[in-house]
């Protein structure tokens, strides 16, 4: 097996330069990088990750905990994070917490045991105290889609309450007054915040919320189908429906078609997230944009700056939602 010394001789550069190219710690001249990488290919040299880790006290791996591994939301999030790290020679290890406090803790402890240099956490069930205690250990981690004020420097999130407000305000501006709402599970921080925004929008127009026009869903398409069926069964008039995410909105649209309700003529529907399939529902879904890829990128940049001392400016920690108007309203 070829050694770093042989690569150095073949490329005609110092050992330090070869190390810089391998570890991507210090920029090197493009022509030098090409020469070193060519020598590595010719000799079949592969860096020893264990030796690198011992030498640098870094594993060059980042642990990620997300609620689920399936679905367009998490796919887009994980893809952007992985791309950012792979571009600089880092690798990710992914675990799922399944919105369960014990599984989330197990996932975090597993990733710690793998000597990850930092963690990116999309966790919903562990309480704020657990996260505060985790921060107190000195472990570098960034929390996404959740704000814990006492550790705000670790948090990157969307203004979910403002997003909920914008969704309902859009329908109110179109003249709707009888507006139904399908929420996500209200024990989840983002679902609660989006619902609070909906209530605030109604209040801003002097409208008292009708609790019979509320259904607590599950953030799944089936929750949207079941939610609309439940709301229709109440026998109350409503002309518009806010869904707390796009997957439930897609389910509600399916149920509306089956009930022979024309969208948007008889029922306007708005979602939340702006995931990729929202362009392809019929009619195309009006929604609130959640810049999930950009938030994933920002989480990666947080780690690169705080842990690997990369020169990165302008870390954005609170993203603003935007209304995306399409055909369903």
C-alpha positions in Angstrom: 0.0 0.0 0.0 1.3 3.4 -1.0 2.3 5.9 1.8 2.0 9.6 2.1 5.8 9.8 1.7 5.5 8.2 -1.7 2.7 10.6 -2.7 5.0 13.5 -1.6 7.9 12.2 -3.8 5.7 11.5 -6.8 4.1 14.9 -6.7 7.3 16.7 -5.8 5.8 18.6 -2.9 6.3 18.5 0.9 4.5 16.2 3.3 2.7 19.2 4.8 1.3 20.1 1.4 0.0 16.6 0.8 -1.6 16.7 4.3 -3.3 20.0 3.4 -4.7 18.6 0.2 -6.0 15.4 2.0 -7.5 17.2 5.0 -8.6 20.3 3.2 -7.5 22.4 6.2 -5.6 25.1 4.4 -6.2 26.3 0.8 -3.5 25.2 -1.6 -2.8 26.3 -5.2 -5.1 24.7 -7.7 -2.2 23.4 -9.8 -0.7 21.8 -6.6 -3.9 20.2 -5.6 -4.3 18.6 -9.1 -0.7 17.3 -9.0 -1.1 15.8 -5.5 -4.5 14.2 -6.4 -3.0 12.7 -9.6 -0.1 11.2 -7.6 -2.6 9.7 -5.1 -4.6 8.1 -8.0 -1.5 6.8 -9.7 -0.2 5.2 -6.5 -3.6 4.0 -5.3 -3.2 5.9 -2.1 -6.1 6.2 0.3 -5.8 8.3 3.5 -6.1 6.3 6.7 -9.1 7.8 8.4 -8.2 6.4 11.8 -4.7 7.9 11.6 -6.1 11.2 10.5 -8.5 11.2 13.4 -5.7 10.5 15.9 -3.5 13.1 14.5 -6.1 15.9 14.3 -8.3 14.8 17.3 -11.2 15.0 14.8 -13.2 12.1 13.3 -14.3 14.4 10.3 -17.8 13.0 10.8 -21.0 14.8 11.8 -24.0 13.1 13.4 -27.5 14.0 12.4 -30.7 13.1 14.2 -34.0 13.6 12.3 -37.5 12.5 13.2 -37.9 10.3 10.2 -35.9 9.1 7.2 -38.7 9.0 4.7 -40.7 11.8 3.0 -39.7 14.7 0.8 -39.1 17.1 3.7 -36.3 15.0 5.4 -34.9 13.9 2.0 -34.3 17.5 1.0 -32.9 18.4 4.4 -30.4 15.5 4.6 -29.3 15.8 1.0 -28.3 19.5 1.4 -26.5 18.8 4.6 -24.6 15.9 3.2 -23.6 17.8 0.1 -22.2 20.7 2.1 -20.0 18.4 4.2 -18.9 16.1 1.4 -17.6 19.1 -0.5 -15.0 19.7 2.3 -14.2 16.0 3.0 -16.5 15.4 5.9 -19.0 12.6 6.3 -22.3 12.2 8.0 -23.8 9.5 10.2 -27.6 9.6 10.3 -30.0 8.3 13.0 -33.8 8.6 13.4 -35.6 9.6 16.6 -39.1 8.8 15.4 -40.5 11.7 17.5 -39.9 9.6 20.7 -37.9 11.0 23.6 -36.2 7.8 24.5 -35.2 7.0 20.8 -34.0 10.6 20.4 -31.8 10.3 23.4 -30.5 6.9 22.3 -29.7 8.3 18.8 -27.8 11.3 20.3 -25.8 9.0 22.7 -25.0 6.6 19.8 -23.6 9.4 17.7 -21.6 10.7 20.7 -20.1 7.2 21.1 -19.0 7.3 17.4 -16.9 10.4 18.2 -18.7 12.7 15.9 -17.2 16.1 15.8 -20.6 17.8 16.1 -24.3 17.0 15.9 -27.2 18.4 13.9 -30.5 17.7 15.7 -34.0 17.8 14.4 -35.6 16.5 17.6 -39.2 17.0 18.8 -39.7 15.0 22.0 -36.7 15.5 24.3 -37.4 18.5 26.5 -35.6 21.8 26.7 -33.8 20.8 29.9 -32.2 17.8 28.2 -30.9 20.1 25.4 -29.7 22.7 27.9 -27.8 20.0 29.8 -26.4 18.7 26.5 -25.1 22.2 25.7 -23.5 22.5 29.1 -21.3 19.5 28.3 -19.6 21.5 25.6 -20.7 19.2 22.8 -21.0 21.2 19.6 -24.5 20.8 18.2 -27.0 22.8 16.3 -30.8 22.5 16.8 -33.0 23.0 13.7 -36.7 23.8 13.5 -36.9 24.6 17.2 -36.0 27.6 19.4 -34.8 27.1 23.0 -34.2 30.6 24.2 -31.6 29.6 26.9 -29.4 28.1 24.2 -30.4 30.3 21.3 -26.8 30.3 19.9 -27.4 26.6 19.1 -30.7 27.2 17.2 -31.6 27.7 13.5 -35.3 27.8 12.8 -38.2 29.1 10.8 -40.6 31.6 12.2 -43.4 29.1 12.2 -45.9 31.4 14.0 -45.5 34.0 11.3 -46.0 31.3 8.6 -49.3 30.2 10.2 -50.4 33.8 10.3 -49.5 34.3 6.6 -51.5 31.2 5.6 -54.7 32.3 7.2 -54.2 36.0 6.4 -54.1 35.1 2.7 -57.5 33.4 2.9 -58.9 36.3 4.9 -57.7 38.8 2.3 -59.5 36.7 -0.3 -62.7 37.3 1.6 -63.1 34.0 3.4 -64.5 34.1 7.0 -65.4 30.5 7.6 -62.0 28.9 7.8 -61.3 25.4 9.0 -57.9 24.2 10.3 -56.1 20.9 10.3 -53.1 21.1 12.6 -50.2 18.8 13.2 -49.8 17.1 16.6 -50.0 20.0 19.0 -47.3 18.6 21.3 -44.8 19.3 18.5 -43.3 22.8 18.7 -43.8 23.7 15.0 -47.4 22.5 14.9 -48.3 24.5 18.0 -46.6 27.7 16.7 -48.3 27.4 13.3 -51.7 27.0 15.0 -51.0 30.1 17.2 -50.3 32.0 14.0 -53.6 30.9 12.6 -55.5 32.1 15.7 -53.6 35.4 15.6 -54.7 36.0 12.0 -58.3 35.3 12.8 -58.1 37.7 15.9 -56.6 40.4 13.7 -59.8 40.4 11.6 -62.0 40.3 14.7 -63.1 36.7 14.0 -63.7 34.3 16.9 -62.4 30.8 16.2 -65.0 28.1 15.8 -63.5 25.1 17.6 -65.8 22.7 15.6 -63.8 23.8 12.5 -60.5 22.4 14.0 -59.0 19.0 13.6 -55.7 17.8 15.1 -53.9 15.7 12.4 -50.6 13.9 12.2 -48.6 15.6 9.5 -49.4 12.7 7.2 -51.5 12.6 4.0 -54.0 10.3 5.8 -54.4 12.9 8.5 -55.5 15.4 5.9 -58.0 13.0 4.4 -59.4 12.0 7.8 -59.4 15.7 8.9 -61.5 16.9 6.0 -63.9 14.0 6.4 -64.3 14.9 10.1 -64.8 18.6 9.4 -67.4 17.9 6.7 -69.3 15.6 9.2 -69.7 18.5 11.6 -72.3 20.0 9.3 -70.7 23.5 9.6 -70.2 25.7 6.7 -66.6 26.6 5.7 -65.2 27.8 2.5 -61.5 27.5 3.1 -59.1 25.1 4.8 -55.6 25.7 6.3 -53.4 22.6 6.6 -50.3 22.7 8.8 -48.2 21.0 6.2 -48.3 20.1 2.5 -48.7 16.3 3.0 -52.0 16.9 5.0 -53.1 19.4 2.4 -52.6 16.8 -0.4 -54.7 14.3 1.6 -57.4 16.9 2.1 -57.4 17.7 -1.6 -57.9 14.0 -2.4 -60.8 13.8 0.0 -62.3 17.0 -1.4 -62.2 15.5 -4.9 -63.9 12.4 -3.6 -66.6 14.5 -2.0 -67.1 16.4 -5.3 -65.9 19.7 -3.9 -64.4 21.9 -6.5 -61.1 23.6 -5.5 -60.9 26.5 -5.1 -64.4 27.4 -6.2 -66.1 25.6 -3.3 -63.1 25.1 -1.0 -59.8 27.0 -1.0 -56.9 24.9 0.5 -53.5 26.1 1.6 -50.6 24.1 2.9 -47.3 24.7 4.6 -43.7 23.7 3.7 -43.6 24.1 -0.1 -42.2 20.6 -0.6 -41.5 19.4 -4.2 -44.9 17.7 -4.9 -46.9 20.9 -4.0 -46.3 21.9 -7.7 -48.0 18.7 -8.9 -51.2 18.4 -6.9 -54.4 19.2 -8.8 -54.9 22.1 -8.5 -51.4 23.2 -7.7 -51.1 23.9 -4.0 -50.9 27.4 -2.5 -48.5 27.1 0.5 -46.1 28.7 2.9 -42.4 28.2 1.8 -40.2 26.5 4.4 -36.7 26.8 3.0 -35.7 23.4 4.3 -32.6 23.0 2.1 -31.3 26.5 3.0 -31.8 25.7 6.7 -29.9 22.4 6.3 -27.1 24.3 4.5 -27.0 26.9 7.3 -26.8 24.1 9.9 -23.8 22.6 8.0 -22.2 26.1 7.8 -22.7 26.6 11.6 -20.7 23.4 12.2 -18.0 24.3 9.7 -17.5 27.7 11.3 -17.8 26.7 15.0 -16.1 23.3 14.9 -13.7 23.4 11.9 -13.0 27.1 12.1 -13.9 27.8 8.4 -14.1 31.5 7.6 -17.9 31.8 7.2 -19.8 35.0 7.7 -23.4 35.8 8.0 -24.9 32.8 9.7 -28.7 33.2 9.5 -30.5 31.7 12.5 -34.1 32.8 12.0 -35.7 32.3 8.5 -38.7 34.2 7.4 -41.6 32.2 5.7 -43.0 33.3 2.4 -46.5 32.9 0.9 -46.4 31.0 -2.4 -49.7 31.5 -4.3 -50.8 28.8 -6.7 -54.2 27.5 -7.9 -55.7 25.9 -4.8 -56.8 29.3 -3.4 
